[in-house]
Amino acid sequence: MTHLHDPSASAADVLVAEGLVRRFGDLTAVDGISFRIAPGETYGLLGPNGAGKTTTISMIAGLLAPGAGTVTVAGETMRPDAIAVKRRIGLVPQDLAIYPELTGRENLAFFGRLQGMTGKDLARRIDEVLELIGLADRAKDATKEYSGGMKRRLNIGVGLLHQPTLLILDEPTVGVDPQSRNAILESVEALSVEGMAVLYTTHYMEEAERLCDRIAIVDSGRLQAEGTRDELIRLTGGLDHIRLTGAGDTAAAATALQGLPAVERVDVDRRTLTLTVHDAPTAVAAVVTGATSAGMSLSDVEITRPDLESVFLQLTGKALRD
């Protein structure tokens, strides 16, 4: 696996997963996954359905025993029977775990009591969580009247209620409309105020880019690479593309542009030039000037920059959503 940061252990790490393996019959669902999360860090597991993300977090949360490897949360070893360690974790599963006949506040009160919370402390924390997930104005409504996105946000609230050291979110936006999805992402972004460590699994590239301080690319049960968004994108070479479409002397324009310092390569296809460049936003003015000066009349200029989809394709040979 490609590590793009110093992977050495820190005594302050909230989560340390080392060499996790889990097999189901002949299928190896998780194959030697290791990573660690610091306090206040949002760490993303990015990969397609079936990559091993849910199995990994099930081992981290103590729902599944690893076939091999160890999980440490806040310095304590996780096991299926380690009740005290499990209390340090808030798990928000893909499936909704709320009661439709109860109101939002009643759901939170019920799950809070399961965590041993009572009285004024519980009431105060419920108010804080309702504000954080944006449901304070719907707290007295039965959750069967909530939209899918509101139910998802309440699901997150249940995981947050006992102020866990580590919050695990497993694909929390699956199956919701774009507006609700954005509200969920805003709720997750607000968690940085809480200062907790967050483990976020997704197959949506844009979610990982928006939310996560560091990202692990997962495929076929293995971590292919991990690092910040920019560190991962540098694996592709970090080069951008500028596509020029127009009429006139494209051959002359191609020759002129090849001489620009930022340009690595120029490809010509009839009325279109595709340039491989360093830092397209900075280079585009000189590129347009050079093309027009060489006799090309431009009808369209398009910039594309590498993203995590490009990294995933390079590492695995397939698109993220295959």
C-alpha positions in Angstrom: 0.0 0.0 0.0 1.2 3.5 -0.7 1.5 5.7 2.5 1.7 9.4 1.8 2.3 10.5 5.3 4.3 9.3 8.3 2.5 6.2 9.4 4.4 5.9 12.7 2.3 5.4 15.8 1.2 8.2 18.1 0.2 7.8 21.7 -2.6 10.3 20.9 -4.2 8.2 18.1 -7.9 7.5 18.8 -8.0 4.5 16.5 -5.3 2.1 15.5 -6.2 -0.7 13.2 -3.4 -3.1 12.4 -3.4 -5.9 9.8 -7.1 -6.6 9.8 -8.2 -9.7 8.0 -11.7 -11.2 7.7 -12.7 -14.2 5.5 -16.2 -15.5 4.8 -15.6 -19.1 3.5 -13.4 -18.7 0.4 -14.0 -14.9 0.2 -11.4 -12.7 1.8 -13.5 -9.6 2.4 -10.7 -7.7 4.3 -7.1 -8.4 3.5 -4.5 -6.8 5.8 -6.0 -3.3 6.3 -4.1 -1.0 8.6 -4.7 2.7 9.4 -4.9 5.1 12.3 -7.0 8.2 13.2 -6.0 11.1 15.3 -8.3 13.2 17.6 -10.4 15.7 15.7 -9.5 14.0 12.3 -12.1 12.9 9.7 -10.7 9.8 8.0 -12.4 8.5 4.9 -12.6 4.9 3.5 -13.3 5.5 -0.2 -14.2 2.6 -2.4 -16.9 0.8 -4.4 -19.6 -1.3 -2.9 -18.1 -4.7 -2.0 -14.6 -3.2 -1.4 -14.7 -4.4 2.3 -15.5 -1.0 4.0 -18.5 -2.2 6.1 -16.7 -5.4 7.2 -13.7 -3.3 8.2 -15.8 -1.0 10.4 -17.8 -3.9 11.8 -14.4 -5.2 13.2 -13.5 -1.8 14.5 -16.8 -1.4 16.3 -16.5 -4.9 17.8 -19.4 -6.4 15.9 -17.1 -8.9 14.2 -14.0 -10.5 15.5 -11.0 -10.1 13.1 -9.6 -13.3 11.6 -6.3 -11.6 12.2 -5.1 -8.2 13.3 -5.9 -5.9 16.2 -8.1 -2.8 16.8 -7.2 -0.3 19.6 -9.6 2.5 20.5 -8.3 5.2 22.9 -5.5 2.9 23.9 -7.8 0.0 24.7 -8.0 -3.3 22.7 -11.4 -3.9 21.0 -13.0 -7.3 21.3 -16.6 -8.4 20.8 -17.1 -8.6 24.6 -15.3 -5.3 25.4 -18.3 -3.3 26.6 -16.3 -0.4 28.1 -14.4 0.1 24.8 -17.5 0.0 22.7 -18.9 2.9 24.8 -16.1 5.1 23.3 -17.6 4.5 19.8 -20.7 5.9 18.1 -21.7 3.7 15.2 -24.1 5.1 12.6 -25.0 2.1 10.3 -26.3 2.1 6.8 -29.6 0.8 8.0 -31.8 3.2 10.0 -32.0 2.4 13.7 -34.8 4.6 14.9 -38.4 4.0 16.1 -41.0 5.5 13.6 -43.7 6.0 16.2 -41.5 8.0 18.6 -40.7 11.7 18.1 -37.1 12.8 17.3 -36.6 13.9 20.9 -38.1 10.6 22.3 -35.8 8.5 20.1 -32.8 10.4 21.4 -34.0 10.1 25.0 -34.5 6.3 24.6 -31.0 5.7 23.1 -29.5 8.1 25.7 -30.9 6.1 28.5 -29.4 2.9 26.9 -26.1 4.7 27.2 -26.7 5.4 30.9 -27.5 9.1 30.5 -30.3 10.6 32.6 -31.9 13.8 33.9 -30.7 17.3 33.0 -27.5 16.0 31.4 -29.5 13.9 28.9 -31.9 16.8 28.2 -29.1 19.2 27.6 -27.3 16.9 25.3 -30.4 16.1 23.3 -30.9 19.9 22.7 -27.2 20.1 21.6 -27.6 17.2 19.2 -30.9 18.4 17.7 -29.2 21.8 16.9 -26.2 20.1 15.5 -28.2 17.8 13.1 -30.6 20.6 12.2 -33.8 19.0 13.6 -34.6 21.2 16.6 -37.7 22.5 14.8 -39.0 19.0 14.2 -38.1 17.4 17.5 -41.7 16.9 18.6 -42.8 15.2 15.3 -43.0 11.4 15.0 -40.1 10.2 12.9 -42.4 8.3 10.5 -43.3 11.8 9.2 -39.6 12.7 8.6 -38.1 12.6 5.1 -35.4 10.1 4.3 -32.7 12.6 4.8 -34.1 13.7 8.2 -34.2 10.1 9.4 -30.5 9.8 8.3 -29.6 12.9 10.3 -31.5 11.6 13.4 -29.5 8.3 12.9 -26.3 10.4 13.1 -27.7 12.1 16.2 -28.2 8.8 18.0 -24.5 8.0 17.3 -23.4 11.4 18.6 -25.5 11.5 21.8 -23.1 10.0 24.3 -20.2 12.1 22.9 -18.1 9.2 21.6 -14.3 9.4 21.2 -14.7 7.9 17.7 -17.8 8.3 15.5 -18.2 5.8 12.6 -20.4 6.7 9.7 -21.1 4.0 7.2 -22.4 5.4 3.9 -24.7 7.9 5.6 -26.1 9.5 2.4 -27.1 6.4 0.5 -30.5 6.6 -1.0 -31.4 10.3 -0.1 -32.2 13.2 -2.4 -29.5 15.8 -3.2 -30.9 18.5 -0.8 -31.0 16.0 2.1 -27.6 14.7 1.2 -26.2 18.2 1.5 -27.8 18.7 4.9 -26.2 15.4 6.1 -22.8 16.5 4.9 -23.2 19.9 6.6 -24.0 18.0 9.8 -20.9 15.9 9.5 -18.8 19.0 8.7 -20.1 20.5 12.0 -18.6 17.6 13.9 -15.2 19.2 13.8 -16.5 21.6 16.4 -17.1 18.5 18.6 -13.4 17.6 18.3 -14.1 13.8 17.9 -12.4 11.5 15.5 -14.6 10.4 12.6 -14.4 7.4 10.4 -16.4 8.0 7.2 -17.1 5.3 4.6 -18.4 6.3 1.1 -18.3 5.4 -2.6 -18.9 9.1 -3.5 -15.6 10.8 -4.4 -17.0 14.3 -3.8 -18.0 13.4 -0.2 -14.5 12.2 0.6 -13.0 15.3 -1.0 -15.3 17.6 0.9 -15.2 16.0 4.4 -12.1 14.1 5.0 -8.7 15.2 6.2 -7.1 12.0 5.0 -8.5 9.4 2.7 -7.8 5.7 2.2 -8.6 4.2 -1.2 -10.0 0.7 -0.7 -10.5 -2.0 -3.3 -10.9 -5.8 -3.1 -10.4 -5.7 0.7 -7.1 -3.8 0.6 -5.9 -0.3 1.2 -4.4 0.8 -2.1 -3.1 4.2 -0.9 -3.8 6.7 1.8 -3.1 10.4 2.3 -4.6 13.8 2.0 -6.6 14.6 -1.2 -3.7 16.5 -2.7 -1.2 13.8 -1.7 -3.3 11.2 -3.5 -3.8 13.3 -6.6 0.0 13.7 -6.9 0.1 9.9 -7.5 -1.4 10.7 -11.0 1.5 13.1 -11.7 -0.7 16.0 -10.7 -1.0 17.4 -14.2 -4.1 19.2 -15.5 -5.7 19.4 -19.0 -6.8 22.4 -21.1 -9.0 21.6 -24.1 -9.2 24.3 -26.8 -11.9 24.0 -29.5 -12.1 26.3 -32.5 -11.3 27.1 -36.1 -8.2 28.3 -37.9 -4.6 26.9 -37.9 -4.6 24.3 -35.2 -1.3 22.9 -36.3 0.4 26.3 -35.9 -1.2 26.8 -32.5 -0.1 23.4 -31.3 3.5 24.2 -32.3 3.4 27.6 -30.5 1.8 26.2 -27.4 4.3 23.3 -27.1 7.0 26.0 -26.3 5.2 27.3 -23.2 7.0 26.5 -19.9 3.8 25.1 -18.3 2.9 22.8 -21.2 4.1 19.1 -21.1 2.3 17.8 -24.1 -0.1 18.9 -26.9 -2.5 16.5 -28.7 -4.3 17.6 -31.9 -7.6 16.2 -33.1 -9.0 18.3 -36.0 -10.5 21.4 -34.4 -9.5 20.5 -30.8 -6.2 20.8 -29.0 -5.7 19.0 -25.7 -2.9 20.3 -23.6 -1.3 18.5 -20.6 -0.2 21.3 -18.3 1.1 22.2 -14.8 -1.4 24.3 -12.8 -4.1 25.0 -15.5 -5.7 28.0 -13.8 -2.4 29.8 -13.8 -1.4 28.6 -17.4 -4.7 29.2 -19.2 -4.3 32.9 -20.0 -0.9 32.3 -21.7 -2.4 29.3 -23.5 -5.4 31.2 -24.9 -3.1 34.1 -25.9 -0.7 31.8 -27.6 -3.4 29.9 -29.5 -5.1 33.1 -30.8 -1.7 34.7 -31.7 -0.9 31.6 -33.8 -4.1 32.0 -35.8 -6.7 29.9 -34.0 -10.2 31.3 -33.4 -11.4 29.7 -30.1 -15.1 28.7 -29.5 -14.5 26.8 -26.3 -11.9 26.5 -23.5 -12.3 23.7 -20.9 -10.1 23.0 -17.9 -10.1 19.5 -16.2 -8.0 18.7 -13.1 -7.2 15.3 -11.7 -9.5 14.1 -8.9 -9.8 11.0 -6.7 -11.6 9.2 -9.6 -8.4 9.5 -11.6 -6.4 8.2 -8.6 -8.7 5.2 -8.2 -8.5 4.4 -11.9 -4.8 4.5 -11.9 -4.4 2.4 -8.7 -7.1 -0.3 -9.5 -7.5 -0.1 -13.3 -11.3 0.5 -12.9 -13.7 3.3 -12.3 -14.7 4.0 -8.7 -18.4 3.2 -9.4 -17.8 0.0 -11.4 
